Amino acid sequence: MESPVDGRPHTVRVITGASGHIGGVLARALADRYGPGHVRAIYRERRGTAADLDIAWVNGDILDKESLIAAFKGAETVFHLAALVSIDAVRAEEFHRTNVLGTRNVVEAALACGVRRLVHVSSIHAYDQHPSDEVLDENRRPADGPRHGPYDRSKAAGEVEIRRGIDRGLDAVILNPTSVIGPYDGGPSPMGQVFLDLYRRRIPALIAGGYDWVDVRDFAAATVAAETKARCGENYIVSGHWHTVRELAELSQRTTGVAAPRLQFPLWVARLWAPCQVVLDRWRGRRPLYTPVAVRVMAFGNRQISSAKAQAELGFQPRPLAESVEDTYRWFDEHGMLG
């Protein structure tokens, strides 16, 4: 059977982390492009929003190299998305085990199975965010110093594992997304939870600052394009648009009709209160979202993150944030998550 895309015989595309937000959307994009019978998804406990797809599901774990070798057999391309993403700084050991050692296992398995290309999804946090008033592009130094948080260091170290694989003959590319939002967020993700909390009036006050948000569908499209268009060994930053937290909340209000919080804490107050909020959330059994790390990211996030390289080489084009917010709430509503 010939591929309608590039004329090569169909072979399997494998996704690690297919049960996550990005992974589920990527699975849909690959199934649409190559046909569902040519997508293999690795899951550990749940299948997420891609559970309804007619694709092959394989139980595996990136911490178990033998399970990866079994899953990667016959793979044309592996998309490595499985990672621990968290704004909780106390999980340093878990960050290293999943984002570094897990990535090392993926590289070893890809080499053992003769995978043609590995597309590794890293993070914008693999780069040093400072200076925050200068353009952040692929030439920025990695976040590998002691002043960087454990999550940032783990993502930078994961990229080192990819480059070690490249030195051994692996054809691999790296994508660095900013904060991903959008529909199909069944988890929900931390940002998805923020949207739900705004709708349910569980956020009494906003904080100053902002961040760069990119739509999950646009990022998935760039990831698919990276399989054939990206150059081996290259990084590609995939960013959307920088907006303040206030602007994000106002877009939520415009979509849902639920008033955004009027109160906004200055950053110095937010930094003082954040540790207390973490304790309060844990006591209530809620996932901490308003953490010292989150405040620092919003306070010092770079406003000039450049996706020029991804736009030029991968055809990436970010949609307006308003569209992403509207579609996120529409998806939540259709799946009974606004009740």
C-alpha positions as CSV (number, residue, x, y, z in Angstrom):
1,M,0.0,0.0,0.0
2,E,1.5,3.3,-1.0
3,S,1.4,6.4,1.2
4,P,-0.9,9.2,-0.3
5,V,1.6,11.7,1.2
6,D,5.1,10.8,0.1
7,G,4.9,7.7,-2.1
8,R,6.8,5.5,0.4
9,P,5.3,2.2,1.6
10,H,3.3,2.7,4.7
11,T,5.0,1.7,8.0
12,V,4.1,2.4,11.6
13,R,4.4,5.7,13.5
14,V,4.7,5.2,17.2
15,I,3.8,7.7,19.9
16,T,5.0,7.7,23.5
17,G,2.7,9.7,25.8
18,A,-0.3,9.2,23.6
19,S,-2.6,9.4,26.6
20,G,-1.6,13.0,27.2
21,H,-3.1,16.2,25.9
22,I,-0.6,16.7,23.0
23,G,-0.3,12.9,22.4
24,G,-4.0,12.5,21.9
25,V,-4.2,15.3,19.4
26,L,-1.1,14.0,17.6
27,A,-2.6,10.5,17.4
28,R,-5.6,12.0,15.6
29,A,-3.4,14.0,13.2
30,L,-1.3,10.9,12.4
31,A,-4.4,8.7,12.0
32,D,-5.9,11.2,9.6
33,R,-2.6,11.4,7.6
34,Y,-1.5,7.8,7.4
35,G,-4.6,5.9,8.3
36,P,-5.4,4.5,11.7
37,G,-3.9,1.1,11.0
38,H,-0.5,2.7,10.8
39,V,-0.4,4.4,14.2
40,R,0.8,2.6,17.4
41,A,0.2,4.3,20.7
42,I,2.0,3.4,23.9
43,Y,0.1,3.8,27.1
44,R,0.8,2.9,30.7
45,E,-2.5,3.2,32.6
46,R,-5.1,5.1,30.6
47,R,-5.6,6.0,26.9
48,G,-6.9,9.5,27.3
49,T,-8.9,11.3,24.6
50,A,-7.5,9.2,21.8
51,A,-9.1,6.0,23.3
52,D,-11.9,6.1,20.6
53,L,-9.4,6.0,17.7
54,D,-8.9,2.8,15.7
55,I,-5.2,2.6,16.3
56,A,-3.0,0.0,17.9
57,W,-2.5,0.4,21.6
58,V,0.5,-1.1,23.3
59,N,1.1,-1.2,27.0
60,G,4.6,0.1,27.8
61,D,6.6,2.3,30.0
62,I,9.6,4.6,29.0
63,L,11.3,3.4,32.2
64,D,11.2,-0.2,30.8
65,K,13.5,-0.3,27.8
66,E,12.4,-3.8,26.8
67,S,8.8,-2.7,26.5
68,L,9.9,0.1,24.2
69,I,11.9,-2.2,22.0
70,A,8.8,-4.4,21.6
71,A,6.7,-1.3,20.8
72,F,9.2,0.2,18.4
73,K,9.7,-2.9,16.1
74,G,8.8,-2.0,12.5
75,A,8.5,1.7,13.3
76,E,9.3,4.3,10.6
77,T,9.1,7.2,13.1
78,V,8.8,7.5,16.9
79,F,7.3,10.6,18.4
80,H,8.5,10.8,21.9
81,L,6.1,12.9,24.0
82,A,6.0,11.0,27.3
83,A,7.3,13.2,30.1
84,L,6.6,14.5,33.5
85,V,5.4,18.1,33.3
86,S,4.8,19.8,36.6
87,I,5.1,23.2,38.3
88,D,5.8,21.4,41.6
89,A,9.5,21.8,42.3
90,V,9.6,19.1,44.9
91,R,9.5,16.4,42.3
92,A,13.1,16.7,41.2
93,E,13.9,13.0,41.4
94,E,10.8,12.1,39.3
95,F,11.8,14.8,36.7
96,H,15.2,13.2,36.3
97,R,13.9,9.6,36.2
98,T,11.2,10.3,33.6
99,N,12.6,13.2,31.5
100,V,16.2,12.1,31.4
101,L,16.5,8.3,32.0
102,G,13.2,7.7,30.2
103,T,14.5,9.6,27.2
104,R,17.7,7.6,27.3
105,N,15.7,4.4,27.1
106,V,13.7,5.8,24.1
107,V,17.0,6.6,22.3
108,E,18.4,3.1,23.1
109,A,15.3,1.4,21.9
110,A,15.1,3.5,18.7
111,L,18.7,2.6,17.9
112,A,18.1,-1.1,18.6
113,C,15.1,-1.2,16.3
114,G,16.5,0.9,13.5
115,V,13.9,3.6,13.7
116,R,14.3,6.0,10.8
117,R,13.5,9.2,12.7
118,L,12.9,10.2,16.3
119,V,10.9,13.4,16.9
120,H,11.5,14.4,20.5
121,V,9.1,16.9,22.2
122,S,11.0,18.9,24.7
123,S,10.0,22.3,26.2
124,I,10.8,25.9,25.9
125,H,12.0,25.5,29.5
126,A,15.0,23.6,28.2
127,Y,16.4,27.0,27.3
128,D,17.6,29.7,29.7
129,Q,14.8,32.2,29.9
130,H,17.1,35.0,30.8
131,P,17.7,37.7,29.6
132,S,13.9,37.9,29.3
133,D,14.0,41.2,27.3
134,E,15.9,39.7,24.4
135,V,14.6,37.4,21.6
136,L,14.6,33.8,22.7
137,D,15.4,31.5,19.7
138,E,17.2,28.2,19.1
139,N,20.6,29.9,19.8
140,R,19.8,30.5,23.4
141,R,21.9,28.5,25.9
142,P,20.4,25.5,27.7
143,A,18.9,25.7,31.2
144,D,21.6,23.5,32.7
145,G,22.9,25.6,35.6
146,P,22.2,25.5,39.3
147,R,19.9,28.6,39.2
148,H,17.5,26.7,37.0
149,G,14.6,24.7,38.4
150,P,14.6,20.9,38.4
151,Y,12.0,20.6,35.6
152,D,14.0,23.0,33.4
153,R,17.3,21.1,34.0
154,S,15.6,17.8,33.3
155,K,14.3,19.0,29.9
156,A,17.8,20.3,29.0
157,A,19.4,17.0,30.1
158,G,16.8,15.1,28.1
159,E,18.0,16.9,25.0
160,V,21.6,15.9,25.8
161,E,20.4,12.2,25.7
162,I,18.9,12.9,22.2
163,R,22.2,14.4,21.0
164,R,24.2,11.4,22.3
165,G,21.9,9.2,20.2
166,I,22.5,11.4,17.2
167,D,26.2,11.0,17.7
168,R,25.6,7.2,17.4
169,G,23.8,7.5,14.1
170,L,20.2,8.3,15.2
171,D,18.2,10.6,13.0
172,A,16.5,12.8,15.5
173,V,15.0,16.3,15.8
174,I,13.8,18.3,18.8
175,L,10.7,20.5,19.2
176,N,10.4,23.1,22.0
177,P,6.8,24.2,22.6
178,T,5.7,27.0,24.9
179,S,2.6,26.4,27.1
180,V,0.1,24.2,25.2
181,I,-3.6,24.9,25.4
182,G,-6.7,23.9,23.4
183,P,-9.4,21.3,23.0
184,Y,-9.2,17.5,23.7
185,D,-7.8,18.3,27.2
186,G,-9.4,15.5,29.0
187,G,-7.0,15.3,31.9
188,P,-7.3,18.2,32.3
189,S,-3.8,19.7,31.9
190,P,-2.7,22.4,34.4
191,M,-3.8,25.1,32.0
192,G,-7.0,23.3,31.3
193,Q,-7.7,23.3,35.0
194,V,-7.1,27.0,35.1
195,F,-9.8,27.5,32.4
196,L,-12.2,25.3,34.4
197,D,-11.4,27.1,37.6
198,L,-12.1,30.5,35.9
199,Y,-15.5,29.1,34.8
200,R,-16.3,27.8,38.3
201,R,-15.2,31.1,40.0
202,R,-12.5,29.2,42.0
203,I,-9.8,31.8,41.2
204,P,-10.4,34.8,43.5
205,A,-7.6,36.9,42.1
206,L,-5.3,37.0,39.1
207,I,-1.5,37.7,39.2
208,A,0.4,40.2,37.2
209,G,2.6,38.8,34.4
210,G,1.9,36.6,31.4
211,Y,3.1,33.9,29.2
212,D,3.3,32.5,25.6
213,W,0.5,30.1,24.8
214,V,0.3,27.9,21.6
215,D,-2.7,25.8,20.4
216,V,-2.3,22.1,20.7
217,R,-3.6,21.5,17.2
218,D,-1.0,23.9,15.7
219,F,1.7,22.2,17.7
220,A,0.6,18.8,16.6
221,A,0.7,19.9,13.0
222,A,4.2,21.1,13.4
223,T,5.1,17.8,15.0
224,V,3.8,15.9,12.1
225,A,5.7,18.2,9.7
226,A,8.9,17.6,11.6
227,E,8.8,13.9,10.6
228,T,9.7,14.8,7.0
229,K,10.7,18.5,7.0
230,A,12.9,19.0,10.0
231,R,16.7,18.7,9.7
232,C,18.5,16.1,11.8
233,G,20.0,17.5,14.9
234,E,18.0,20.7,14.8
235,N,15.8,22.3,17.5
236,Y,12.6,24.0,16.5
237,I,10.8,26.4,18.9
238,V,7.1,26.2,18.5
239,S,5.5,29.3,20.2
240,G,2.2,31.0,19.9
241,H,1.4,34.5,21.3
242,W,2.4,36.2,24.5
243,H,-0.6,37.5,26.6
244,T,-1.0,38.7,30.1
245,V,-2.9,36.6,32.6
246,R,-5.5,39.3,32.6
247,E,-6.0,39.1,28.9
248,L,-6.4,35.3,29.1
249,A,-9.0,35.7,31.8
250,E,-10.9,38.3,29.8
251,L,-10.9,35.9,26.8
252,S,-12.4,33.3,29.1
253,Q,-15.1,35.8,30.2
254,R,-15.9,36.7,26.6
255,T,-16.4,33.0,25.8
256,T,-18.3,31.8,28.8
257,G,-20.0,35.0,30.2
258,V,-18.5,34.2,33.6
259,A,-16.9,37.4,35.0
260,A,-13.1,37.3,35.3
261,P,-11.7,38.1,38.8
262,R,-11.4,41.8,39.3
263,L,-8.6,41.6,41.9
264,Q,-5.0,41.3,40.7
265,F,-2.1,40.7,42.9
266,P,1.2,42.5,42.2
267,L,4.0,40.0,41.7
268,W,5.7,40.7,45.0
269,V,2.5,39.7,46.8
270,A,2.0,36.7,44.6
271,R,5.5,35.5,45.4
272,L,4.9,35.8,49.1
273,W,1.5,34.0,49.1
274,A,2.4,31.2,46.6
275,P,4.0,28.8,49.2
276,C,0.9,29.2,51.4
277,Q,-1.4,28.4,48.5
278,V,0.5,25.2,47.8
279,V,0.0,24.0,51.4
280,L,-3.7,25.0,51.3
281,D,-4.3,23.2,48.0
282,R,-2.6,20.0,49.2
283,W,-4.7,20.2,52.4
284,R,-7.8,20.4,50.2
285,G,-6.7,17.5,48.1
286,R,-6.3,19.7,45.0
287,R,-3.4,19.8,42.5
288,P,-1.3,22.9,43.3
289,L,-1.5,25.3,40.3
290,Y,-0.5,28.5,42.0
291,T,3.1,27.6,43.0
292,P,6.3,29.6,43.4
293,V,7.5,28.1,40.1
294,A,4.2,29.2,38.3
295,V,4.6,32.8,39.7
296,R,8.2,32.9,38.6
297,V,7.3,31.7,35.1
298,M,4.5,34.3,34.8
299,A,6.8,37.1,36.2
300,F,9.9,36.4,34.1
301,G,8.5,34.6,31.0
302,N,10.1,35.9,27.8
303,R,7.8,38.0,25.7
304,Q,9.9,37.6,22.6
305,I,10.0,33.8,22.0
306,S,10.6,33.3,18.3
307,S,9.1,30.5,16.2
308,A,10.5,32.0,13.0
309,K,12.5,28.8,12.3
310,A,9.5,26.5,12.7
311,Q,7.4,28.8,10.5
312,A,10.1,28.9,7.7
313,E,10.9,25.1,7.8
314,L,7.9,23.3,9.1
315,G,5.1,25.6,7.8
316,F,4.0,26.3,11.4
317,Q,1.4,29.1,11.8
318,P,-0.1,29.8,15.2
319,R,-3.8,30.7,15.4
320,P,-5.1,33.6,17.6
321,L,-5.4,32.8,21.3
322,A,-9.1,33.8,21.3
323,E,-9.9,30.9,18.9
324,S,-8.0,28.4,21.2
325,V,-9.9,29.6,24.3
326,E,-13.3,29.4,22.5
327,D,-12.6,25.9,21.2
328,T,-11.3,24.7,24.6
329,Y,-14.5,25.7,26.3
330,R,-16.6,24.3,23.5
331,W,-14.9,20.9,23.9
332,F,-15.3,21.0,27.7
333,D,-19.0,21.7,27.2
334,E,-19.5,18.9,24.7
335,H,-17.8,16.4,27.0
336,G,-19.7,17.4,30.2
337,M,-16.8,19.0,32.0
338,L,-18.5,22.3,32.7
339,G,-21.2,20.8,34.9
